[in-house]
Amino acid sequence: MLSAKRNTAFFFKILLVLGFGYFFWLMLKITLEYIPFNPEVSFLMIKQTEVSERPEYLSFFYTHVYTSIFVLLSGFLALLRKNFGFKNFHRNMGKVYIFLILIFAAPSGIYMGVFANGGLLSKISFIILGFLWWFSTLKAYQLARKKRFKEHKQWMWRSFAFTLSAVTLRMWKVIIVYLFHPNPMDVYQIIAWLGWIPNILIIEYLITKKLI
């Protein structure tokens, strides 16, 4: 019985790594679209008003895009809780993850949320997401400093649930567009909330069941 549980756990870990690898590759492809700097490519094509009227917009945009890919990778590696033969690898990945979110990724994400597509509902969602992302990461950092590692782990999972919104909102967009063919602005309003609320509800359920 114990062997079967171990094999099942190992199998799910392999699936988790493979799944993350696939979605990380997709996110990396999106990031590479913005190298070199070009204000007339992909998502920026529909943000030309902000690009032309707000000189700071591109700085915040590129800060968010370029740091988020490293946030995604470092967060995943930190949550694996393994050192892979390197001294303090888990701790260092956690530090990279927390530093990038608190200083760069979350603040720039909050700024971009102010100008999100989809009207007021989308803006509210992305701004809330940005603040919750920043707060949960700060909480994880504070608990680690106090050596309250069980709670630290739970808050890191909450933070990573928000991090994964970059992936899940795109998944929901594909599903919704394929099934319902809604107006593009309606899509933004829907995925703005679907991108992160199911994620955090799942994590809260796992924490409640003491599975995290």
Secondary structure, DSSP 8 states (H G I E B T S, - for coil): -HHHHHHHHHHHHHHHHHHHHHHHHHHHHHHHTT-S--TTSGGGGG-HHHHHH-TTHHHHHHHHHHHHHHHHHHHHHHHTT--TTSTTHHHHHHHHHHHHIIIIIHHHHHHHHHT-TTSHHHHHHHHHHHHHHHHHHHHHHHHHHTT-HHHHHHHHHHHHHHHTHHHHHHHHHHHHHHHH---HHHHHHHHHHHTTHHHHHHHHHHHHTT--
